[in-house]
Amino acid sequence: MERVYMIVSGLVQGVGFRYHTQTEATRLGLTGYVKNLPDGTVEIVAEGSSPAVTQLLEWSKQGPPAAQVKQVDITYGSANGEFARFAIER
């Protein structure tokens, strides 16, 4: 199991990014959360199998159709099982 922490920047708020991230992460069997940050970026924390984490990372580089992702900053770590599901945090 693996954990990834991402900060996604660009036009990523107000375009359904959190909803689509939750849908994709749930489809991949990941747990964690996604939330908007005050600086206009989106924070994603996801845990699960390495292939699923990689797929979410690759998806986040594009995001949903209305998004314009400029950059994804990534930090990897060890999963600690703190999440029961993948949620949208406010």
Order of alpha helices (4+ residues) and beta strands (2+ residues): beta-alpha-beta-beta-alpha-beta-beta
